[in-house]
Amino acid sequence: MDVLIYIIPIALILGLIGLVAFLWSLKSGQFDDMDGAANRILFDDDDAPPTGKD
């Protein structure tokens, strides 16, 4: 049971590090435009000029 004295603070510190990393990713825009890439793959890019090669 003495090991709980070490394991609980380590778990809390790791959880805090994970929370800080998640909040940092939110602030840096990692989760912006979740649907853009998924929808973009469904449409063809007809804007490119033809290359002339068959």
mmCIF file of the N, C-alpha and C atoms, coordinates in Angstrom:
data_MODEL
# 
_entry.id   MODEL 
# 
loop_
_atom_site.group_PDB 
_atom_site.id 
_atom_site.type_symbol 
_atom_site.label_atom_id 
_atom_site.label_alt_id 
_atom_site.label_comp_id 
_atom_site.label_asym_id 
_atom_site.label_entity_id 
_atom_site.label_seq_id 
_atom_site.pdbx_PDB_ins_code 
_atom_site.Cartn_x 
_atom_site.Cartn_y 
_atom_site.Cartn_z 
_atom_site.occupancy 
_atom_site.B_iso_or_equiv 
_atom_site.pdbx_formal_charge 
_atom_site.auth_seq_id 
_atom_site.auth_comp_id 
_atom_site.auth_asym_id 
_atom_site.auth_atom_id 
_atom_site.pdbx_PDB_model_num 
ATOM 1   N N  . MET A 1 1  ? 0.806   -1.194 0.000   1.00 0.00 ? 1  MET A N  1 
ATOM 2   C CA . MET A 1 1  ? 0.000   0.000  0.000   1.00 0.00 ? 1  MET A CA 1 
ATOM 3   C C  . MET A 1 1  ? 0.855   1.267  0.000   1.00 0.00 ? 1  MET A C  1 
ATOM 4   N N  . ASP A 1 2  ? 2.128   1.115  0.330   1.00 0.00 ? 2  ASP A N  1 
ATOM 5   C CA . ASP A 1 2  ? 3.000   2.289  0.338   1.00 0.00 ? 2  ASP A CA 1 
ATOM 6   C C  . ASP A 1 2  ? 3.257   2.808  -1.069  1.00 0.00 ? 2  ASP A C  1 
ATOM 7   N N  . VAL A 1 3  ? 3.065   1.953  -2.052  1.00 0.00 ? 3  VAL A N  1 
ATOM 8   C CA . VAL A 1 3  ? 3.321   2.357  -3.429  1.00 0.00 ? 3  VAL A CA 1 
ATOM 9   C C  . VAL A 1 3  ? 2.276   3.368  -3.910  1.00 0.00 ? 3  VAL A C  1 
ATOM 10  N N  . LEU A 1 4  ? 1.085   3.389  -3.289  1.00 0.00 ? 4  LEU A N  1 
ATOM 11  C CA . LEU A 1 4  ? 0.054   4.357  -3.660  1.00 0.00 ? 4  LEU A CA 1 
ATOM 12  C C  . LEU A 1 4  ? 0.505   5.786  -3.406  1.00 0.00 ? 4  LEU A C  1 
ATOM 13  N N  . ILE A 1 5  ? 1.386   5.968  -2.462  1.00 0.00 ? 5  ILE A N  1 
ATOM 14  C CA . ILE A 1 5  ? 1.911   7.311  -2.169  1.00 0.00 ? 5  ILE A CA 1 
ATOM 15  C C  . ILE A 1 5  ? 2.652   7.857  -3.384  1.00 0.00 ? 5  ILE A C  1 
ATOM 16  N N  . TYR A 1 6  ? 3.249   6.996  -4.170  1.00 0.00 ? 6  TYR A N  1 
ATOM 17  C CA . TYR A 1 6  ? 3.984   7.414  -5.361  1.00 0.00 ? 6  TYR A CA 1 
ATOM 18  C C  . TYR A 1 6  ? 3.123   7.390  -6.619  1.00 0.00 ? 6  TYR A C  1 
ATOM 19  N N  . ILE A 1 7  ? 2.247   6.408  -6.731  1.00 0.00 ? 7  ILE A N  1 
ATOM 20  C CA . ILE A 1 7  ? 1.477   6.228  -7.956  1.00 0.00 ? 7  ILE A CA 1 
ATOM 21  C C  . ILE A 1 7  ? 0.411   7.318  -8.136  1.00 0.00 ? 7  ILE A C  1 
ATOM 22  N N  . ILE A 1 8  ? -0.258  7.714  -7.075  1.00 0.00 ? 8  ILE A N  1 
ATOM 23  C CA . ILE A 1 8  ? -1.331  8.712  -7.190  1.00 0.00 ? 8  ILE A CA 1 
ATOM 24  C C  . ILE A 1 8  ? -0.791  10.070 -7.649  1.00 0.00 ? 8  ILE A C  1 
ATOM 25  N N  . PRO A 1 9  ? 0.272   10.611 -7.066  1.00 0.00 ? 9  PRO A N  1 
ATOM 26  C CA . PRO A 1 9  ? 0.786   11.890 -7.582  1.00 0.00 ? 9  PRO A CA 1 
ATOM 27  C C  . PRO A 1 9  ? 1.323   11.795 -9.010  1.00 0.00 ? 9  PRO A C  1 
ATOM 28  N N  . ILE A 1 10 ? 1.929   10.668 -9.369  1.00 0.00 ? 10 ILE A N  1 
ATOM 29  C CA . ILE A 1 10 ? 2.422   10.493 -10.733 1.00 0.00 ? 10 ILE A CA 1 
ATOM 30  C C  . ILE A 1 10 ? 1.250   10.481 -11.712 1.00 0.00 ? 10 ILE A C  1 
ATOM 31  N N  . ALA A 1 11 ? 0.162   9.803  -11.354 1.00 0.00 ? 11 ALA A N  1 
ATOM 32  C CA . ALA A 1 11 ? -1.020  9.761  -12.218 1.00 0.00 ? 11 ALA A CA 1 
ATOM 33  C C  . ALA A 1 11 ? -1.637  11.148 -12.352 1.00 0.00 ? 11 ALA A C  1 
ATOM 34  N N  . LEU A 1 12 ? -1.690  11.904 -11.272 1.00 0.00 ? 12 LEU A N  1 
ATOM 35  C CA . LEU A 1 12 ? -2.231  13.256 -11.331 1.00 0.00 ? 12 LEU A CA 1 
ATOM 36  C C  . LEU A 1 12 ? -1.365  14.172 -12.188 1.00 0.00 ? 12 LEU A C  1 
ATOM 37  N N  . ILE A 1 13 ? -0.063  14.047 -12.087 1.00 0.00 ? 13 ILE A N  1 
ATOM 38  C CA . ILE A 1 13 ? 0.850   14.870 -12.888 1.00 0.00 ? 13 ILE A CA 1 
ATOM 39  C C  . ILE A 1 13 ? 0.723   14.513 -14.365 1.00 0.00 ? 13 ILE A C  1 
ATOM 40  N N  . LEU A 1 14 ? 0.649   13.231 -14.693 1.00 0.00 ? 14 LEU A N  1 
ATOM 41  C CA . LEU A 1 14 ? 0.480   12.824 -16.086 1.00 0.00 ? 14 LEU A CA 1 
ATOM 42  C C  . LEU A 1 14 ? -0.860  13.288 -16.646 1.00 0.00 ? 14 LEU A C  1 
ATOM 43  N N  . GLY A 1 15 ? -1.906  13.228 -15.837 1.00 0.00 ? 15 GLY A N  1 
ATOM 44  C CA . GLY A 1 15 ? -3.206  13.730 -16.265 1.00 0.00 ? 15 GLY A CA 1 
ATOM 45  C C  . GLY A 1 15 ? -3.180  15.225 -16.501 1.00 0.00 ? 15 GLY A C  1 
ATOM 46  N N  . LEU A 1 16 ? -2.493  15.960 -15.660 1.00 0.00 ? 16 LEU A N  1 
ATOM 47  C CA . LEU A 1 16 ? -2.359  17.403 -15.824 1.00 0.00 ? 16 LEU A CA 1 
ATOM 48  C C  . LEU A 1 16 ? -1.560  17.735 -17.083 1.00 0.00 ? 16 LEU A C  1 
ATOM 49  N N  . ILE A 1 17 ? -0.519  16.976 -17.349 1.00 0.00 ? 17 ILE A N  1 
ATOM 50  C CA . ILE A 1 17 ? 0.274   17.180 -18.574 1.00 0.00 ? 17 ILE A CA 1 
ATOM 51  C C  . ILE A 1 17 ? -0.595  16.923 -19.804 1.00 0.00 ? 17 ILE A C  1 
ATOM 52  N N  . GLY A 1 18 ? -1.408  15.871 -19.774 1.00 0.00 ? 18 GLY A N  1 
ATOM 53  C CA . GLY A 1 18 ? -2.305  15.581 -20.883 1.00 0.00 ? 18 GLY A CA 1 
ATOM 54  C C  . GLY A 1 18 ? -3.339  16.685 -21.077 1.00 0.00 ? 18 GLY A C  1 
ATOM 55  N N  . LEU A 1 19 ? -3.874  17.218 -19.994 1.00 0.00 ? 19 LEU A N  1 
ATOM 56  C CA . LEU A 1 19 ? -4.845  18.304 -20.075 1.00 0.00 ? 19 LEU A CA 1 
ATOM 57  C C  . LEU A 1 19 ? -4.214  19.558 -20.648 1.00 0.00 ? 19 LEU A C  1 
ATOM 58  N N  . VAL A 1 20 ? -3.011  19.883 -20.223 1.00 0.00 ? 20 VAL A N  1 
ATOM 59  C CA . VAL A 1 20 ? -2.307  21.051 -20.749 1.00 0.00 ? 20 VAL A CA 1 
ATOM 60  C C  . VAL A 1 20 ? -2.019  20.882 -22.233 1.00 0.00 ? 20 VAL A C  1 
ATOM 61  N N  . ALA A 1 21 ? -1.609  19.681 -22.646 1.00 0.00 ? 21 ALA A N  1 
ATOM 62  C CA . ALA A 1 21 ? -1.343  19.432 -24.067 1.00 0.00 ? 21 ALA A CA 1 
ATOM 63  C C  . ALA A 1 21 ? -2.623  19.550 -24.890 1.00 0.00 ? 21 ALA A C  1 
ATOM 64  N N  . PHE A 1 22 ? -3.740  19.079 -24.360 1.00 0.00 ? 22 PHE A N  1 
ATOM 65  C CA . PHE A 1 22 ? -5.016  19.192 -25.063 1.00 0.00 ? 22 PHE A CA 1 
ATOM 66  C C  . PHE A 1 22 ? -5.447  20.642 -25.183 1.00 0.00 ? 22 PHE A C  1 
ATOM 67  N N  . LEU A 1 23 ? -5.335  21.411 -24.115 1.00 0.00 ? 23 LEU A N  1 
ATOM 68  C CA . LEU A 1 23 ? -5.710  22.822 -24.163 1.00 0.00 ? 23 LEU A CA 1 
ATOM 69  C C  . LEU A 1 23 ? -4.798  23.602 -25.105 1.00 0.00 ? 23 LEU A C  1 
ATOM 70  N N  . TRP A 1 24 ? -3.523  23.265 -25.133 1.00 0.00 ? 24 TRP A N  1 
ATOM 71  C CA . TRP A 1 24 ? -2.601  23.914 -26.069 1.00 0.00 ? 24 TRP A CA 1 
ATOM 72  C C  . TRP A 1 24 ? -2.995  23.613 -27.515 1.00 0.00 ? 24 TRP A C  1 
ATOM 73  N N  . SER A 1 25 ? -3.381  22.378 -27.787 1.00 0.00 ? 25 SER A N  1 
ATOM 74  C CA . SER A 1 25 ? -3.777  22.033 -29.150 1.00 0.00 ? 25 SER A CA 1 
ATOM 75  C C  . SER A 1 25 ? -5.065  22.743 -29.546 1.00 0.00 ? 25 SER A C  1 
ATOM 76  N N  . LEU A 1 26 ? -5.967  22.976 -28.613 1.00 0.00 ? 26 LEU A N  1 
ATOM 77  C CA . LEU A 1 26 ? -7.167  23.739 -28.909 1.00 0.00 ? 26 LEU A CA 1 
ATOM 78  C C  . LEU A 1 26 ? -6.834  25.184 -29.258 1.00 0.00 ? 26 LEU A C  1 
ATOM 79  N N  . LYS A 1 27 ? -5.924  25.774 -28.478 1.00 0.00 ? 27 LYS A N  1 
ATOM 80  C CA . LYS A 1 27 ? -5.560  27.170 -28.723 1.00 0.00 ? 27 LYS A CA 1 
ATOM 81  C C  . LYS A 1 27 ? -4.784  27.351 -30.015 1.00 0.00 ? 27 LYS A C  1 
ATOM 82  N N  . SER A 1 28 ? -4.030  26.347 -30.424 1.00 0.00 ? 28 SER A N  1 
ATOM 83  C CA . SER A 1 28 ? -3.214  26.480 -31.629 1.00 0.00 ? 28 SER A CA 1 
ATOM 84  C C  . SER A 1 28 ? -3.985  26.117 -32.891 1.00 0.00 ? 28 SER A C  1 
ATOM 85  N N  . GLY A 1 29 ? -5.258  25.728 -32.775 1.00 0.00 ? 29 GLY A N  1 
ATOM 86  C CA . GLY A 1 29 ? -6.095  25.484 -33.939 1.00 0.00 ? 29 GLY A CA 1 
ATOM 87  C C  . GLY A 1 29 ? -5.959  24.106 -34.539 1.00 0.00 ? 29 GLY A C  1 
ATOM 88  N N  . GLN A 1 30 ? -5.559  23.127 -33.776 1.00 0.00 ? 30 GLN A N  1 
ATOM 89  C CA . GLN A 1 30 ? -5.396  21.778 -34.296 1.00 0.00 ? 30 GLN A CA 1 
ATOM 90  C C  . GLN A 1 30 ? -6.725  21.128 -34.666 1.00 0.00 ? 30 GLN A C  1 
ATOM 91  N N  . PHE A 1 31 ? -7.819  21.590 -34.084 1.00 0.00 ? 31 PHE A N  1 
ATOM 92  C CA . PHE A 1 31 ? -9.115  20.957 -34.306 1.00 0.00 ? 31 PHE A CA 1 
ATOM 93  C C  . PHE A 1 31 ? -10.043 21.817 -35.156 1.00 0.00 ? 31 PHE A C  1 
ATOM 94  N N  . ASP A 1 32 ? -9.510  22.817 -35.839 1.00 0.00 ? 32 ASP A N  1 
ATOM 95  C CA . ASP A 1 32 ? -10.326 23.657 -36.705 1.00 0.00 ? 32 ASP A CA 1 
ATOM 96  C C  . ASP A 1 32 ? -10.627 22.932 -38.006 1.00 0.00 ? 32 ASP A C  1 
ATOM 97  N N  . ASP A 1 33 ? -11.799 23.184 -38.549 1.00 0.00 ? 33 ASP A N  1 
ATOM 98  C CA . ASP A 1 33 ? -12.226 22.679 -39.861 1.00 0.00 ? 33 ASP A CA 1 
ATOM 99  C C  . ASP A 1 33 ? -12.115 21.162 -39.960 1.00 0.00 ? 33 ASP A C  1 
ATOM 100 N N  . MET A 1 34 ? -12.850 20.495 -39.115 1.00 0.00 ? 34 MET A N  1 
ATOM 101 C CA . MET A 1 34 ? -12.826 19.037 -39.109 1.00 0.00 ? 34 MET A CA 1 
ATOM 102 C C  . MET A 1 34 ? -13.483 18.438 -40.353 1.00 0.00 ? 34 MET A C  1 
ATOM 103 N N  . ASP A 1 35 ? -14.458 19.148 -40.945 1.00 0.00 ? 35 ASP A N  1 
ATOM 104 C CA . ASP A 1 35 ? -15.186 18.602 -42.083 1.00 0.00 ? 35 ASP A CA 1 
ATOM 105 C C  . ASP A 1 35 ? -14.590 19.011 -43.416 1.00 0.00 ? 35 ASP A C  1 
ATOM 106 N N  . GLY A 1 36 ? -13.707 19.976 -43.442 1.00 0.00 ? 36 GLY A N  1 
ATOM 107 C CA . GLY A 1 36 ? -13.175 20.486 -44.695 1.00 0.00 ? 36 GLY A CA 1 
ATOM 108 C C  . GLY A 1 36 ? -12.442 19.443 -45.511 1.00 0.00 ? 36 GLY A C  1 
ATOM 109 N N  . ALA A 1 37 ? -11.511 18.753 -44.912 1.00 0.00 ? 37 ALA A N  1 
ATOM 110 C CA . ALA A 1 37 ? -10.729 17.747 -45.636 1.00 0.00 ? 37 ALA A CA 1 
ATOM 111 C C  . ALA A 1 37 ? -11.598 16.550 -46.030 1.00 0.00 ? 37 ALA A C  1 
ATOM 112 N N  . ALA A 1 38 ? -12.548 16.207 -45.184 1.00 0.00 ? 38 ALA A N  1 
ATOM 113 C CA . ALA A 1 38 ? -13.420 15.078 -45.490 1.00 0.00 ? 38 ALA A CA 1 
ATOM 114 C C  . ALA A 1 38 ? -14.320 15.390 -46.682 1.00 0.00 ? 38 ALA A C  1 
ATOM 115 N N  . ASN A 1 39 ? -14.766 16.623 -46.796 1.00 0.00 ? 39 ASN A N  1 
ATOM 116 C CA . ASN A 1 39 ? -15.629 16.994 -47.915 1.00 0.00 ? 39 ASN A CA 1 
ATOM 117 C C  . ASN A 1 39 ? -14.822 17.287 -49.172 1.00 0.00 ? 39 ASN A C  1 
ATOM 118 N N  . ARG A 1 40 ? -13.621 17.785 -49.036 1.00 0.00 ? 40 ARG A N  1 
ATOM 119 C CA . ARG A 1 40 ? -12.799 18.132 -50.188 1.00 0.00 ? 40 ARG A CA 1 
ATOM 120 C C  . ARG A 1 40 ? -12.420 16.920 -51.025 1.00 0.00 ? 40 ARG A C  1 
ATOM 121 N N  . ILE A 1 41 ? -12.292 15.765 -50.404 1.00 0.00 ? 41 ILE A N  1 
ATOM 122 C CA . ILE A 1 41 ? -11.873 14.571 -51.138 1.00 0.00 ? 41 ILE A CA 1 
ATOM 123 C C  . ILE A 1 41 ? -12.993 14.062 -52.048 1.00 0.00 ? 41 ILE A C  1 
ATOM 124 N N  . LEU A 1 42 ? -14.228 14.468 -51.779 1.00 0.00 ? 42 LEU A N  1 
ATOM 125 C CA . LEU A 1 42 ? -15.361 13.985 -52.564 1.00 0.00 ? 42 LEU A CA 1 
ATOM 126 C C  . LEU A 1 42 ? -15.524 14.714 -53.891 1.00 0.00 ? 42 LEU A C  1 
ATOM 127 N N  . PHE A 1 43 ? -14.929 15.891 -54.035 1.00 0.00 ? 43 PHE A N  1 
ATOM 128 C CA . PHE A 1 43 ? -15.114 16.700 -55.226 1.00 0.00 ? 43 PHE A CA 1 
ATOM 129 C C  . PHE A 1 43 ? -13.852 16.690 -56.079 1.00 0.00 ? 43 PHE A C  1 
ATOM 130 N N  . ASP A 1 44 ? -14.046 16.658 -57.412 1.00 0.00 ? 44 ASP A N  1 
ATOM 131 C CA . ASP A 1 44 ? -12.915 16.699 -58.331 1.00 0.00 ? 44 ASP A CA 1 
ATOM 132 C C  . ASP A 1 44 ? -12.406 18.125 -58.467 1.00 0.00 ? 44 ASP A C  1 
ATOM 133 N N  . ASP A 1 45 ? -11.115 18.246 -58.722 1.00 0.00 ? 45 ASP A N  1 
ATOM 134 C CA . ASP A 1 45 ? -10.525 19.551 -58.984 1.00 0.00 ? 45 ASP A CA 1 
ATOM 135 C C  . ASP A 1 45 ? -10.539 19.789 -60.482 1.00 0.00 ? 45 ASP A C  1 
ATOM 136 N N  . ASP A 1 46 ? -11.593 20.431 -60.994 1.00 0.00 ? 46 ASP A N  1 
ATOM 137 C CA . ASP A 1 46 ? -11.709 20.712 -62.415 1.00 0.00 ? 46 ASP A CA 1 
ATOM 138 C C  . ASP A 1 46 ? -11.019 22.014 -62.804 1.00 0.00 ? 46 ASP A C  1 
ATOM 139 N N  . ASP A 1 47 ? -10.421 22.681 -61.842 1.00 0.00 ? 47 ASP A N  1 
ATOM 140 C CA . ASP A 1 47 ? -9.778  23.963 -62.105 1.00 0.00 ? 47 ASP A CA 1 
ATOM 141 C C  . ASP A 1 47 ? -8.433  23.814 -62.815 1.00 0.00 ? 47 ASP A C  1 
ATOM 142 N N  . ALA A 1 48 ? -7.821  22.649 -62.750 1.00 0.00 ? 48 ALA A N  1 
ATOM 143 C CA . ALA A 1 48 ? -6.503  22.449 -63.351 1.00 0.00 ? 48 ALA A CA 1 
ATOM 144 C C  . ALA A 1 48 ? -6.629  22.383 -64.878 1.00 0.00 ? 48 ALA A C  1 
ATOM 145 N N  . PRO A 1 49 ? -5.755  23.086 -65.580 1.00 0.00 ? 49 PRO A N  1 
ATOM 146 C CA . PRO A 1 49 ? -5.815  23.037 -67.062 1.00 0.00 ? 49 PRO A CA 1 
ATOM 147 C C  . PRO A 1 49 ? -5.352  21.674 -67.555 1.00 0.00 ? 49 PRO A C  1 
ATOM 148 N N  . PRO A 1 50 ? -5.846  21.234 -68.714 1.00 0.00 ? 50 PRO A N  1 
ATOM 149 C CA . PRO A 1 50 ? -5.417  19.936 -69.252 1.00 0.00 ? 50 PRO A CA 1 
ATOM 150 C C  . PRO A 1 50 ? -3.952  19.994 -69.660 1.00 0.00 ? 50 PRO A C  1 
ATOM 151 N N  . THR A 1 51 ? -3.265  18.879 -69.482 1.00 0.00 ? 51 THR A N  1 
ATOM 152 C CA . THR A 1 51 ? -1.835  18.831 -69.778 1.00 0.00 ? 51 THR A CA 1 
ATOM 153 C C  . THR A 1 51 ? -1.541  18.547 -71.247 1.00 0.00 ? 51 THR A C  1 
ATOM 154 N N  . GLY A 1 52 ? -2.494  18.037 -71.995 1.00 0.00 ? 52 GLY A N  1 
ATOM 155 C CA . GLY A 1 52 ? -2.295  17.738 -73.404 1.00 0.00 ? 52 GLY A CA 1 
ATOM 156 C C  . GLY A 1 52 ? -1.764  16.344 -73.640 1.00 0.00 ? 52 GLY A C  1 
ATOM 157 N N  . LYS A 1 53 ? -1.446  15.615 -72.563 1.00 0.00 ? 53 LYS A N  1 
ATOM 158 C CA . LYS A 1 53 ? -0.952  14.241 -72.705 1.00 0.00 ? 53 LYS A CA 1 
ATOM 159 C C  . LYS A 1 53 ? -2.130  13.296 -72.570 1.00 0.00 ? 53 LYS A C  1 
ATOM 160 N N  . ASP A 1 54 ? -2.168  12.262 -73.408 1.00 0.00 ? 54 ASP A N  1 
ATOM 161 C CA . ASP A 1 54 ? -3.264  11.296 -73.345 1.00 0.00 ? 54 ASP A CA 1 
ATOM 162 C C  . ASP A 1 54 ? -2.830  10.039 -72.650 1.00 0.00 ? 54 ASP A C  1 
# 
